[in-house]
Amino acid sequence: MTNPRIEINLKKIAHNTKTLVELYGSKGIAVVGVTKAVCGYPEIASVLVENGITTLGDSRLSNISRMQKAGVKARFLLLRSPMLSQAEEVINTADCSLNSEISVLKSLSKFALQLGVIHCVILMVELGDLREGLMPDNLHKTIAQILELKGLELVGLGTNLACMGGIIPDESKMNQLSSIATTIEEKFGIVLKIISGGNSANYRWFMHNAGIGRVNSLRLGESLLLGRETLHRKPIPGLFTDAFTLITEVIEAQIKPSLPFGDTGQNAFGNKPLFEDKGFMRRALVGIGQQDVMTSDLKPLSNVEILSASSDHVALNARATKLKVGQEVRFGINYSALLSLMTSPYVSKSIIE
Ligand SMILES: *Cc1c(COP(=O)(O)O)cnc(C)c1O
């Protein structure tokens, strides 16, 4: 087996998927499975589909293509608002996209007409997090324009909170989205089939409110993959938080001082690090570094402590553990570590069934 590697437990992801599809489904909310954190890794995408998810969302067209080429059977939703320069590829690749710019929509319409397809559009509403979305006051004008565009079907409204501004998707935000949807339907005489209320941060809102208004879709990544809600990063009861494990290999294990010796300047990253003198200690180096992952996002699963890291090395205090060269050291990971480890070509991916 090639190290470092990320071990992917498909059974745990399957369990998380089934559980969340059932939970949200109990109130009529469909789950869109978000695959961007795993770069559209096809075996993982397939597990989502086999466990009740029919639409997969990803922010990158290359990830969507990767899943399609691997034969993953689903509808594909492009999550990141399309670049104007990507419009043709969006029509060629995705069934549906989240949008907020009329110039992009016009271009999507042009290519949809050329290709003879209907592309479905979810229009994003800005509710305060200040990422993508039209301010509510500007919605009506844009919708009037979209309804004139051929090749596009406006299927619904969406919002995204808790990502950039940390704004909580609470009852008031969700009610606002619902009432905007109803007003638009009445004004334009249309039906908005999909009201896409948010992401893994919507868990608390869902659990604590009897009414969910018009929201009938959520786009979930982290809670499916890592079993956590994302407002406080608390584990969701009954889900696995350890479907992914990082495995590294010891490349040096020696007893050395805990304090660097000699005159000190900057380290590799331009900092002047501080060290605590704990006398001589069992130190181990493992073969992974900042080029693969922010090592502060790693949590040792054995009794060792991360001391410092450079581009390609992590130094561990092995404490009482007698680590040997060639031995493996395992780490639990969070969402940012998952993102970068799955993206790093230097980290091999290993599926356990
Ligand atoms: C990434 C993303 C999601 C998924 O977020 P999680 O916190 O992983 O559930 C949902 N919607 C959009 C638009 C996204 O970009």
The ligand as an SDF file (V2000), in Angstrom:
LIG
                    3D

 15 15  0  0  0  0  0  0  0  0999 V2000
  -20.3020   23.1300   -0.7590 C   0  0  0  0  0  0  0  0  0  0  0  0
  -21.6680   23.5230   -0.9450 C   0  0  0  0  0  0  0  0  0  0  0  0
  -22.6720   22.8540   -0.2480 C   0  0  0  0  0  0  0  0  0  0  0  0
  -22.3930   21.7350    0.7370 C   0  0  0  0  0  0  0  0  0  0  0  0
  -21.9590   22.2400    1.9680 O   0  0  0  0  0  0  0  0  0  0  0  0
  -21.7230   21.2980    3.2210 P   0  0  0  0  0  0  0  0  0  0  0  0
  -21.4510   22.2350    4.3490 O   0  0  0  0  0  0  0  0  0  0  0  0
  -20.5650   20.4230    2.9020 O   0  0  0  0  0  0  0  0  0  0  0  0
  -22.9550   20.5180    3.4220 O   0  0  0  0  0  0  0  0  0  0  0  0
  -23.9750   23.2420   -0.4820 C   0  0  0  0  0  0  0  0  0  0  0  0
  -24.2710   24.2390   -1.3390 N   0  0  0  0  0  0  0  0  0  0  0  0
  -23.3320   24.9030   -2.0250 C   0  0  0  0  0  0  0  0  0  0  0  0
  -23.7330   25.9820   -2.9600 C   0  0  0  0  0  0  0  0  0  0  0  0
  -21.9990   24.5760   -1.8460 C   0  0  0  0  0  0  0  0  0  0  0  0
  -21.0650   25.2380   -2.5270 O   0  0  0  0  0  0  0  0  0  0  0  0
  1  2  1  0
  2  3  1  0
  2 14  2  0
  3  4  1  0
  3 10  2  0
  4  5  1  0
  5  6  1  0
  6  7  2  0
  6  8  1  0
  6  9  1  0
 10 11  1  0
 11 12  2  0
 12 13  1  0
 12 14  1  0
 14 15  1  0
M  END
$$$$
